[in-house]
């Protein structure tokens, strides 16, 4: 009986080949309203003054909080295995599009 319940709770997630390749991002811009968080992922290259949003993810506040907790947990696990991640000081990047946000 318990095995049947576990099977009914499982989620079958598929990923196509292009999505599995992933998209590199070295900047995330986060904006929010009362009902959603919008995370724009950008790839900024040195010497290139113009960059485009490569991916936008829209989350409910509840899912945004779950994502923060999951990332925190995984960073902790990573640092236990590989050592502390260095956080380098990054120069301020002037952003000139859309509403202001935090990265």
C-alpha positions as CSV (number, residue, x, y, z in Angstrom):
1,X,0.0,0.0,0.0
2,X,2.8,2.5,0.9
3,X,4.6,1.6,-2.3
4,X,1.5,2.5,-4.3
5,X,1.2,5.9,-2.5
6,X,4.9,6.6,-3.3
7,X,4.3,5.8,-7.0
8,X,1.3,8.1,-7.1
9,X,3.3,11.0,-5.6
10,X,6.2,10.6,-8.0
11,X,6.7,13.2,-10.8
12,X,8.0,12.1,-14.2
13,X,10.2,15.0,-15.4
14,X,11.6,15.0,-18.9
15,X,14.2,17.4,-20.5
16,X,14.8,17.8,-24.2
17,X,18.4,17.9,-25.6
18,X,18.6,21.7,-26.2
19,X,17.3,22.5,-22.7
20,X,19.7,20.0,-21.2
21,X,22.7,21.9,-22.7
22,X,21.8,24.8,-20.4
23,X,22.5,28.5,-20.7
24,X,25.4,30.3,-19.1
25,X,24.6,33.3,-16.9
26,X,26.9,35.4,-14.8
27,X,24.3,37.9,-13.6
28,X,20.8,37.6,-12.2
29,X,18.4,40.5,-12.0
30,X,15.6,40.1,-9.6
31,X,12.3,42.1,-9.4
32,X,9.2,41.3,-7.5
33,X,5.6,42.3,-7.1
34,X,3.1,41.3,-4.5
35,X,2.3,38.1,-6.4
36,X,5.5,37.1,-8.2
37,X,9.2,37.1,-8.4
38,X,10.9,37.7,-11.8
39,X,14.5,36.5,-12.2
40,X,16.3,37.5,-15.4
41,X,19.5,35.6,-16.2
42,X,22.0,37.5,-18.3
43,X,25.4,36.7,-19.7
44,X,27.7,39.8,-19.6
45,X,30.9,39.5,-21.5
46,X,33.9,41.8,-20.9
47,X,34.3,44.5,-23.5
48,X,30.7,44.1,-24.7
49,X,28.6,47.0,-23.6
50,X,25.3,45.4,-24.6
51,X,23.9,42.2,-23.2
52,X,20.5,40.4,-23.5
53,X,18.4,38.5,-21.0
54,X,19.1,34.8,-21.9
55,X,16.3,33.4,-19.7
56,X,13.5,34.7,-17.5
57,X,11.9,32.7,-14.7
58,X,8.7,33.8,-13.0
59,X,8.0,32.3,-9.6
60,X,5.3,32.7,-6.9
61,X,6.7,34.1,-3.6
62,X,6.3,30.6,-2.1
63,X,8.4,29.0,-4.8
64,X,11.0,31.8,-4.6
65,X,11.4,31.1,-0.9
66,X,11.8,27.4,-1.7
67,X,14.4,28.2,-4.3
68,X,16.4,30.3,-1.8
69,X,16.3,27.5,0.7
70,X,17.3,24.8,-1.9
71,X,20.2,27.0,-3.2
72,X,21.4,27.7,0.4
73,X,21.3,24.0,1.2
74,X,23.2,23.0,-2.0
75,X,25.8,25.8,-1.5
76,X,26.4,24.4,2.0
77,X,26.8,20.9,0.7
78,X,29.2,22.1,-2.0
79,X,31.4,24.0,0.4
80,X,31.6,21.0,2.8
81,X,32.8,18.9,-0.1
82,X,35.0,21.4,-2.0
83,X,35.8,24.2,0.5
84,X,34.5,27.7,0.9
85,X,33.4,29.6,-2.3
86,X,35.3,32.9,-2.6
87,X,33.1,35.9,-3.2
88,X,35.0,38.4,-5.3
89,X,34.1,42.1,-5.2
90,X,32.4,42.9,-8.5
91,X,32.3,46.4,-9.9
92,X,28.8,47.9,-10.1
93,X,27.2,47.2,-13.4
94,X,25.0,50.0,-14.7
95,X,21.7,48.6,-15.9
96,X,19.7,50.6,-18.2
97,X,16.5,48.7,-18.8
98,X,13.2,48.1,-17.1
99,X,12.4,48.7,-13.5
100,X,15.2,48.7,-11.0
101,X,16.0,45.5,-9.3
102,X,18.6,43.7,-7.1
103,X,21.1,41.1,-8.2
